[in-house]
Amino acid sequence: MTTPTRTLVLMRHSEAATGGPDHERPLTEEGLAHSRAAGEWLAQQVGEIDLVVLSDAVRTRQTWEAAVEGGASAREVRATETIYEASLDHLLAEVTHLPDEATTVLILGHAPGMPMLASTLASSDSPVEVAEALDQGFPTSTICVLEADREWLEVGAATADLVAVAVPRG
């Protein structure tokens, strides 16, 4: 039996307001527009997502809500405090514990975790122009799409192909 290709989409939340408790910072109007543009991009480039795992911070929840307004869709959405301020090791553990029936998963979180995870998972076989896009930084609303021909439990450092990097703006 062939293992289906796993698609892992990593996304950084959109632009948030400054001030106040970090966990409670809402998106700016520009951040909301960028999130809707990200949702449009996800709908066109990724399609329906099996599972979204996102930080329970206000800005990540609002990013997903606005992405849905833009056209993104998912069968299941889980908000968890464990993605907020998660270390690279914790994020890698999240990936390896994803349910096997979910072949397309989006993890929506924060910097520096999302850029570190993308860089760690991306294999050296990734197309140069895509890898170079990741090297340009990971501003708010950045989306990285990685694919791996293995079970989630086997996904780790340099085991996924980085197939797309986008920074949608609305």
C-alpha positions as CSV (number, residue, x, y, z in Angstrom):
1,M,0.0,0.0,0.0
2,T,1.4,3.4,-1.0
3,T,1.5,6.2,1.6
4,P,-0.4,9.2,0.4
5,T,1.4,12.4,0.0
6,R,1.1,14.5,3.1
7,T,0.7,18.3,2.6
8,L,1.7,20.5,5.5
9,V,0.8,24.2,5.2
10,L,2.6,26.5,7.7
11,M,1.3,29.9,8.1
12,R,2.2,32.9,10.3
13,H,-0.7,35.0,11.6
14,S,-1.4,38.3,9.9
15,E,-0.4,41.8,11.2
16,A,-1.6,42.4,14.8
17,A,-2.1,45.6,16.7
18,T,0.6,46.7,19.1
19,G,0.1,47.2,22.9
20,G,-1.8,45.2,25.5
21,P,-1.2,41.6,26.5
22,D,0.5,39.7,23.7
23,H,-1.9,36.8,23.7
24,E,-4.9,39.2,23.3
25,R,-3.6,41.4,20.5
26,P,-6.2,41.6,17.6
27,L,-5.5,42.0,13.9
28,T,-5.2,45.4,12.3
29,E,-7.5,46.3,9.4
30,E,-4.6,45.6,7.1
31,G,-4.0,42.2,8.9
32,L,-7.7,41.3,8.2
33,A,-7.3,42.2,4.5
34,H,-4.1,40.1,4.3
35,S,-5.9,37.2,6.0
36,R,-8.7,37.3,3.5
37,A,-6.2,37.3,0.7
38,A,-4.4,34.4,2.3
39,G,-7.8,32.5,2.4
40,E,-8.2,33.2,-1.3
41,W,-4.7,31.9,-2.0
42,L,-5.3,28.8,0.1
43,A,-8.6,28.0,-1.6
44,Q,-7.0,28.3,-5.1
45,Q,-3.7,26.6,-4.4
46,V,-4.4,24.1,-1.6
47,G,-8.1,23.4,-1.6
48,E,-10.0,22.0,1.3
49,I,-7.8,21.4,4.3
50,D,-8.5,18.3,6.5
51,L,-7.3,19.8,9.7
52,V,-6.2,23.3,10.9
53,V,-4.2,23.4,14.2
54,L,-3.8,27.0,15.4
55,S,-2.6,28.9,18.3
56,D,-5.3,30.1,20.6
57,A,-4.0,33.7,20.5
58,V,-6.6,36.2,19.4
59,R,-4.6,37.2,16.3
60,T,-4.2,33.6,15.0
61,R,-7.9,32.8,15.5
62,Q,-8.8,36.1,13.7
63,T,-6.4,35.2,10.9
64,W,-8.2,31.9,10.3
65,E,-11.7,33.5,10.6
66,A,-10.8,36.1,7.9
67,A,-9.1,33.4,5.8
68,V,-12.4,31.5,5.7
69,E,-14.1,34.8,4.6
70,G,-11.6,34.8,1.8
71,G,-12.4,31.2,0.7
72,A,-10.3,28.9,2.8
73,S,-12.1,25.8,4.2
74,A,-11.3,23.0,6.6
75,R,-13.1,19.9,7.8
76,E,-11.8,20.4,11.3
77,V,-10.2,23.3,13.3
78,R,-8.4,23.0,16.6
79,A,-7.2,26.0,18.6
80,T,-4.6,25.0,21.2
81,E,-2.4,26.9,23.6
82,T,0.5,24.6,22.8
83,I,1.2,26.4,19.5
84,Y,1.5,29.8,21.2
85,E,5.3,30.4,21.9
86,A,6.0,26.8,21.0
87,S,9.7,25.7,20.6
88,L,10.9,24.0,17.4
89,D,11.0,20.7,19.2
90,H,7.4,21.1,20.3
91,L,6.3,22.0,16.8
92,L,8.1,19.0,15.3
93,A,6.3,16.8,17.9
94,E,2.9,18.4,16.8
95,V,3.7,17.4,13.2
96,T,4.6,13.8,14.1
97,H,1.5,13.4,16.1
98,L,-1.0,14.6,13.5
99,P,-3.7,12.1,12.7
100,D,-2.9,9.8,9.7
101,E,-6.3,10.4,8.1
102,A,-5.6,14.1,7.8
103,T,-3.4,14.3,4.6
104,T,-3.6,18.1,4.3
105,V,-2.9,20.0,7.5
106,L,-2.4,23.7,8.2
107,I,-0.6,24.8,11.3
108,L,-1.2,28.5,12.0
109,G,1.2,30.1,14.5
110,H,3.8,32.7,15.2
111,A,7.4,33.7,14.5
112,P,10.0,32.4,15.2
113,G,8.3,29.0,15.4
114,M,6.7,28.8,11.9
115,P,9.8,30.0,10.0
116,M,12.1,27.7,12.0
117,L,9.8,24.7,11.4
118,A,9.6,25.5,7.6
119,S,13.4,25.7,7.3
120,T,13.9,22.6,9.4
121,L,11.5,20.4,7.4
122,A,12.4,21.6,3.9
123,S,14.7,19.2,2.1
124,S,17.6,20.2,0.0
125,D,15.6,18.9,-3.0
126,S,13.2,21.8,-2.9
127,P,13.2,24.0,-6.0
128,V,15.8,26.7,-5.7
129,E,13.4,29.6,-6.4
130,V,11.0,28.4,-3.7
131,A,13.8,27.9,-1.1
132,E,15.1,31.4,-1.9
133,A,11.7,32.8,-1.3
134,L,11.8,31.3,2.2
135,D,15.2,32.9,2.7
136,Q,13.7,36.3,2.1
137,G,12.1,36.2,5.5
138,F,8.8,35.2,7.0
139,P,6.6,38.3,7.3
140,T,3.1,38.2,8.7
141,S,0.6,36.2,6.6
142,T,3.4,34.1,5.0
143,I,2.3,30.6,3.8
144,C,4.6,27.7,3.1
145,V,3.5,24.5,1.5
146,L,5.5,21.3,2.1
147,E,4.9,17.8,0.8
148,A,6.2,14.5,2.2
149,D,5.7,11.0,0.8
150,R,5.6,9.5,4.3
151,E,3.4,9.1,7.4
152,W,3.3,12.1,9.8
153,L,5.2,10.1,12.4
154,E,8.2,10.0,9.9
155,V,8.2,13.7,9.0
156,G,11.3,15.4,10.4
157,A,14.3,17.5,9.5
158,A,14.9,17.8,5.7
159,T,12.1,15.2,4.9
160,A,9.6,17.4,3.0
161,D,9.7,19.2,-0.3
162,L,9.0,22.9,0.0
163,V,6.7,23.4,-3.0
164,A,5.4,27.0,-2.5
165,V,5.9,30.1,-0.5
166,A,3.5,33.0,-0.7
167,V,2.9,36.3,1.1
168,P,-0.7,37.2,0.2
169,R,-1.6,40.8,0.5
170,G,-5.1,42.2,0.2
